[in-house]
Amino acid sequence: MPKPSPHHSRKYSLIPEGQTKEQMLRSLVCSDAPEQALRYRGFVTIAGVDEVGRGALFGPVVAGAVILPERTARLQRLGLRDSKQLAHEERESLRKEIVKCAVAYAVAEVDAETIDRVNIYQASRLAMRLAVDALGCAPDHLLIDAMRIDHPAAQTKLIYGDSLSISIAAASVLAKVHRDALMCEFDVQYPQYGLASHKGYATPEHRRALEEHGPTQWHRRSFSPVAKFYGDEALEAAVATTGLLFDNTEFQEEIEPCQSA
């Protein structure tokens, strides 16, 4: 039997063969099972944490943190799940229900200037930590969507957490509604970019507006569709300070749902 080439590598995926990522995510059940498992282990105050806007070219990354009561049957019946899988009206309605029943909730922003200085990954972690710190009560466990943050509480990094955990989904909805409202406010100031429509993501409409009008102070210079407007030196500086020049293809799954949001 021939030996495998040392240069051969196999790419593993959590997505079942024959399914798109969207199909796989819709097949997942968002419930309180992760929270109940943690309560069985003795944890009481469990906060779900998530961020939105990581792949946008414009504006802050926004994080939400939510502590829900033990009984969340109503939110589950109302179809609470990852905010990207919900229509605008559903998110608005669910936000009201979340705020009404939550033990504590908070939203935090990290602006474009900080994103460019520390990179989008670290800025997302910072936004999450700020949201947790703003809860007003100290959680004893954090359920976080695919990430860990600098916080003393015990943490569970849950892949596809916003499609599996009711607390993370609630945080996702709060963050998404907050950021979308912020983009609508910016749209009044910068109507030429169409921010109310695409929410700052790298859609064809947004790219065309950038070509015609150039970037604003709120655009992220460390993302390549924006960085190119500042010349080679700015590109090199972005790579030097962030360690990486980001392109929208790295966040493609975030772009499509926002075109009709």
Buried (B, 14 or more C-beta within 10 A) or exposed (E): EEEEEEEEEEEEEEEEEEEEEBEBBEEBEBBBEBBBEBBEEEBEBBBBBBBBBBBBBBBBBBBBBBBBEEEBEEBBEEEBBBBBBBEEEBBBBBBEBBEEBBBBBBBBBBBBBBBBBBBBBBBBBBBBBBBBEBBEEBBEBBBBBEBEBEBEBEBBEBEBBBBBBBBBBBBBBBBBBBBBEBBEEBBEEBEEBBBBBBBBBBBEBBBEBBEEEEBBEBBBBBBBBBBBBBEEEBBEBBEEBBEEBBBBEBBEEBBEBBBEB
